[in-house]
Amino acid sequence: MRTPDDTALPETAPVDEGPRPSSALGARRWFAVVIVGLVGQIAWTLENMYLNVFVYDTITDDPNVLATMVAASAIAATVATLLVGAISDRAGKRRVFIVAGYLLWGLSTAAFGFVSVDGVGQLVPMIDAVVATVLVVILLDCVMSFIGSSANDAAFNAWVTDVTSVSNRAKVESVLAALPLLSMLIVFGALDGFTRAGQWREFFGIIGVATMLVGVLAWFLIRDVPNPARQSDRVFRSIAHGLRPTVVRANPRLYLALAAWAVFGISTQVFLPYLIIYIQRTLRIEEYALVLGVVLLGAAVVSVLGGRVIDRVGTVRSILPIAALYLLGLVLMSVARDTVFVIIAGLFMMSGFMLMVAAIGASVRNFSPVDRVGSVQGLRMIFAILVPMLIGPFIGAAVISGAGEVYEELGVVKQVPTAGIFIAAAIVTLFVLVPALALLRRERAR
């Protein structure tokens, strides 16, 4: 409900105070959450990790190009989520945006398989082929991110909030948090061989087709909630609403949770874009797919089991202990060199990573005004995606460039990431204390 001055919203979410009764979603909804969420995360794994490897292996090794690509796609994704989130709030519908978005998302993903330096160079011979190819990839990445965020970040995430409640959101969020890890495991295990063999067209094509198929399946699985709380504001007024100071003051817990997510997100983006390259090129661990597979599977199990604990303890009360676990993992990763040590350190780091996403993500859902769920997804994109991707990768790039470590392959000298990216991420993580402690004080006061 809006207040009479049409600017501020009261905090309508239930208080996060420990144990709550469980609530069943039903088999069809659970299946939709898992299958639509999983394939969406497979597409994001390609965009967040393998697209960087594609550029590094086939176009340029400049870390600033990777950082620029990440930042540009984050802007596109944020604009899409703000716009489509507001539109879906006004329409009171999510399904049509999910289905159409996944179909177009698959097409744009498959299109990367047709991009190459030689091909682009022949089309625009008047421009340096590498520069032209970088521009094409960045543009296509922005298109793909815009479509993917419309479907997944705006519509699908809003639908998840629509069909869940305070009693089960951490459990659902922990499953959603585990899906990126499971998606990485699937991509590493089933598709990494294509990238190693340079078969990028097949790699992009398989993921693109899978995304389109799930778009079709979503039409039969997903149902919009009956009589949704619609937002009557015009679209652009709705977009601007969440950025007004009066709204921030009226919903302090929501914005403190988003601020914690921003800090945490920056720390993850310091190392995540360079993680595969670090393990493969810097540590020279040839079986990196196996290492990541063990780490991701273990962290996914911890995340799913941890969701129930977070629901019982309280999402806000869980943030600081989880941050300590994540911080320990980062420190261990900075000193790990052999395969076994990397697996152990990675388990701590990625378990903390996923549990933090579950705790903060559930908090944001709990504190979301019921008639602006879609618009909150846009705010989530600003704090959890845009700000971290505009800052984190460039911190990582600065650390890598400053270290100046290289390796030589077929006579070509290339820069490689260093362990300093994990130390930098750990330092950033310490700043989570500020919003987390403020949230705790409010919880105790209530």
ABEGO torsion letter per residue (X at the ends): XBBAAGABBBBABBBBBEBBBBBBAEAAAAAAAAAAAAAAAAAAAAAAAAAAAAAAAAABABAAAAAAAAAAAAAAAAAAAAAAAAAAAAAGBAAAAAAAAAAAAAAAAAAAAABBAAAAAAABAABBAAAAAAAAAAAAAAAAAAAAAAAAAAAAAAAAAAABBAAAAAAAAAAAAAAAAAAAAAAAAAAAAAAAAGBAAAAAAAAAAAAAAAAAAAAAABBBBBGBBBBABBAAAAAAAAABAAAAAABAAAAAAAAAAAAAAAAAAAAAAAAAAAAAAAAGBAAAAAAAAAAAAAAAAAAAAAAAAAAAAEAAAAAAAAAAAAAAAAAAAAABABAAAAAAAAAAAAAAAAAAAAAAAAAAAAABBAAAAAAAAAAAAAAAAAAAAAAAAAAAAAAAAAAGBBBBBGGBBBBBBBAAAAAAAAAAAAAAAAAAAAAAAAAAAX
